[in-house]
Every structure is written in C-alpha cells, then in structure tokens.
C-alpha cells in the first residue's frame, strides 16, 4: 500500500474512524443523550465528504486494481456522506419523539455510509460484496430499532430474510463467474469477455443470478415485495436513508457490474432487464396511487424510480450511464425532501 493508495481510500478511513469514535464517545458520555455521538458523526462524515470532493489521491485504479478513484466515485462518496449528515441532523428529534435510544444508532448509520462508499469505489465483485454486506447488516438493525412496534420488528425480519436471500443469489453468481472467467475484477472480466468468442453456461448462469440479486437490492419487479413493509416499519429517518443512499449505492454497483464488467455480454441480459424495467416503472406508479400510508406510497414511488433508472442500464452507452448517475443524485435529493416532509407530518400527529 503506497501513499497514493492511502490517499485514495482516505474518505473511507475517516468514516470508519468516525464510527469507532462515535461508539467510544457514547460509552464515555455521562449523560446518555447521544448529542456527543451525533456531533462526532456529523463532523466525521462532513470531513469525509470534503475529502471525497478534493480527491487527494491520483485519479484512476488504486489498490492493485481493486478500487476506483475517479470522478464518478468521488461524486457518490460525497452524496452518501451528505445523506448521512442530513440523517444525523434530523435523527434526535424523531428518536426522542419515538423514545428510541440513540447509543448505537450513529455508529450503525456511519457504517452504512462506509458500506455505500465501498460499493461505489469497488473494482471487483468481492470488494463490492463486502461493502454491500457492511451496509445491509447495519440496516437490518436500524430498521428494527422501534422494538416496541410490531411493524418495525416485522419489517426488520423481512428485510433480514429477503436480504440474505438476495445476497446468496449475488454470491453464488459471483462464484459462477469466477469459475467461468477466472477473475472477480471488473477490468479483467471485461477484457476476458472481449477476447473470447462467447460465454459458457457457467458464466451465463452467473450473470442470471447476479441480475436476480441486483433486482432484489434495487426493489425491481417482481422482487419488490419486501420494500413497502420495510419502509413502513422502519423509523422514518431510516426510511429516508434507505430510499436514497442504499438504493443509489445498489445502482452504482449495477452500473459498474453490468455497464462495465459485463457490457460485452449485453445480448444475454438486456432483454430481461428491459422487461423488468417496464414492469417496475408501471407497477410502482399504479400501486402507489392506491396507498393510504405515506411511507408505503413513497416505497412504491421508489420502486417506480428504479424502473426509470434501469432504462439507463438497458441503453448501455457511456452517456446513458452518466445520465443515470446524474438522475441518481437528483433522485436522492428529491426523495430526501419528500421523506422529511412525511417525517414532519408524522411528528405533527
């Protein structure tokens, strides 16, 4: 690990240190009001966001080709830290209103942001999976924080079971791709597929399993059923966090994997993804109109947006991926505003 590698992953290192410091501060605090942990979290994430924009390391591949340090990564690192800061700022009022203890909340929130940043910067399927599970395990706990609310417990259990189910699809798909190609790095996979005449059944099966796993993670039809219940049961601040940061991180990974590593095999998956995209945007909008709960309506709205974003993956060009990235940033900011409005409505009642 040279100096350029260290500088390239400095934002992630700052976020990890922030999570550890938030735990230590909470333990050492005499009054368990978590204001000190909140301050540490906000400052740490803000510093990491600034470092993401400044990008102290050289642009390109670092860590022996395992990590991207480019403009695309920098923008999403900054977006994830911004969403984390906004969530941390609004959390105390809601948690006090719901009488939820905040001791472990900020460290889990920060580790979620870390997982998202790793997903955005990963240059291999293995590193992407590490970031995905870091984010997911923290979210399983955060969704279930309202321990006296059956809806929260139900949502956390559904998210845990179906999240593990989708992770199994992803992991098995990665294993098959490694068996068929011999590498998990995006660039190596893309180069091997360009040099080959076609793909074997093992690689084709791996691509299909990856597609199913990603469809679960982005709440695409017909793998969307967990989303409304989880969004409704989770604390409203976590609903906002999931509908923006977690979904954006999953789509960044989808763009990297299918738009870069597997782009030369598009004829094998673009048809299926086109159908999924059309069904997702249609069902999300139609079912959203029949919802009585604001949070369930936002869940179906999030599903519809997933369908719009999948169009960029189907298009397959560099410009389409750039447009999808731009849409993700705008969507995350807009969805944050709408969920915070729902939070204000819930608090007023």
HUPE-V834321 format. One record per residue. N is the residue number from 0. PSI is psi in whole degrees, 0 to 359 (none if undefined). Layout:
N&PSI  N&PSI
//
This chain:
0&111  1&182  2&323  3&322  4&316  5&315  6&327  7&327  8&15  9&319  10&319  11&320  12&320  13&320  14&318  15&315  16&324  17&318  18&316  19&318  20&324  21&322  22&314  23&317  24&321  25&321  26&320  27&340  28&134  29&321  30&123  31&61  32&357  33&11  34&326  35&317  36&323  37&315  38&317  39&318  40&314  41&314  42&314  43&315  44&324  45&318  46&317  47&322  48&319  49&317  50&328  51&320  52&318  53&325  54&73  55&333  56&167  57&144  58&142  59&201  60&135  61&177  62&49  63&40  64&11  65&342  66&135  67&138  68&70  69&183  70&321  71&314  72&318  73&317  74&319  75&329  76&313  77&321  78&316  79&319  80&324  81&315  82&320  83&319  84&314  85&317  86&317  87&326  88&318  89&346  90&316  91&319  92&315  93&316  94&324  95&320  96&322  97&359  98&50  99&130  100&142  101&7  102&305  103&355  104&311  105&324  106&320  107&319  108&317  109&321  110&329  111&314  112&319  113&314  114&320  115&318  116&322  117&319  118&321  119&328  120&353  121&136  122&7  123&157  124&326  125&314  126&323  127&319  128&323  129&314  130&320  131&314  132&326  133&316  134&315  135&315  136&320  137&321  138&327  139&318  140&316  141&323  142&328  143&17  144&332  145&78  146&340  147&5  148&115  149&327  150&322  151&317  152&317  153&316  154&318  155&320  156&316  157&319  158&321  159&310  160&310  161&329  162&317  163&323  164&313  165&324  166&325  167&319  168&313  169&314  170&319  171&321  172&319  173&320  174&319  175&321  176&320  177&320  178&325  179&331  180&325  181&13  182&156  183&357  184&138  185&312  186&320  187&321  188&314  189&318  190&318  191&318  192&325  193&324  194&346  195&159  196&337  197&185  198&147  199&174  200&328  201&314  202&320  203&319  204&321  205&318  206&318  207&318  208&322  209&319  210&318  211&316  212&316  213&325  214&321  215&312  216&327  217&6  218&45  219&145  220&135  221&26  222&37  223&357  224&334  225&333  226&309  227&318  228&321  229&316  230&321  231&322  232&333  233&153  234&145  235&324  236&323  237&327  238&315  239&317  240&316  241&317  242&345  243&291  244&310  245&318  246&319  247&318  248&318  249&321  250&327  251&316  252&321  253&318  254&316  255&313  256&306  257&334  258&341  259&298  260&320  261&21  262&327  263&351  264&21  265&331  266&342  267&341  268&348  269&327  270&313  271&320  272&329  273&315  274&315  275&319  276&314  277&316  278&321  279&312  280&328  281&307  282&319  283&316  284&320  285&313  286&330  287&328  288&342  289&2  290&141  291&335  292&134  293&319  294&325  295&324  296&318  297&327  298&314  299&329  300&320  301&323  302&316  303&318  304&328  305&321  306&318  307&318  308&329  309&337  310&321  311&325  312&320  313&319  314&318  315&357  316&164  317&321  318&323  319&321  320&320  321&319  322&322  323&320  324&317  325&319  326&320  327&318  328&313  329&320  330&316  331&317  332&318  333&317  334&324  335&315  336&316  337&321  338&325  339&329  340&320  341&322  342&317  343&320  344&316  345&319  346&324  347&328  348&none
//
